[in-house]
């Protein structure tokens, strides 16, 4: 599986790589339990998409789903501008 890029004009074929564009709801991912090694994400929610109030509803749903799909000992790396909403979950 490749990476997901939106609005990018990237040609990886020159270096022998390919990229799959896949778009899913991050609160309901099509993966089995404990099937992903790591999740790395930069959450734009609350700045361009939604509000801090929306984040307080969204972030717990995201975290539950990510804990479901990430393998034991796996990693979840999250970047977010809304540190207060995220901080209440950890």
Secondary structure, DSSP 8 states (H G I E B T S, - for coil): -----SS-----GGGT---------TTS-S--TT-EEEEEEEE-BTTTBS-HHHHHHHHHHHHHHHHHHEEEEEEEEEEES-HHHHHTT-
